[in-house]
């Protein structure tokens, strides 16, 4: 079709105007007469260019989609411009979400066995936030509902897939401090909001 410079420019333009990012396949379909490998090459060239020129942004791959995002070191200034109200997650919500992320698909009873408390209210909250979804019913007595995480969960925590979750053995007691985890969630939510608004 066209040379790699032209393809790279088209990809850049698409990512700038895209609100929720685009997968490589979506980019290929939008451009039309271009090979998948050329799309990958164009994205790779853009990443290298942004890094080489020390731009304030880069391309991140989150939940299987490429997006142009502001680098974290510039967030203090961006925060002075945009100050959205953070959507807070409580300690119980984070704990329940972590159990679901690592053990999915999982039932409410299985979550409660790990947590040792009733999680009905917490499940309702994180379902409403679209961080988890009902994946069907378990083939067991009573056919209980089973839960799993959503694409929004991947986006919120900046993960391309569940394979990017850190191994549980990598966590220290300090890492599991809910206040720190909650702060990190708020920072990442703010970054995503600013990234979308800056386009």
Secondary structure, DSSP 8 states (H G I E B T S, - for coil): ---HHHHHHHHHHHHHH-SS-B-HHHHHHHH-S--HHHHHHHHHHHHHHHHHTT-SEEEEEETTEEEEEE-GGGHHHHHHH---------HHHHHHHHHHHHH-SEEHHHHHHHHSS--HHHHHHHHHTTSEEEEEE-SSTT--EEEEE-HHHHHHTT-SSGGGS--GGG--TTTT-HHHHHHHHHHHHHHHHHHHHT-
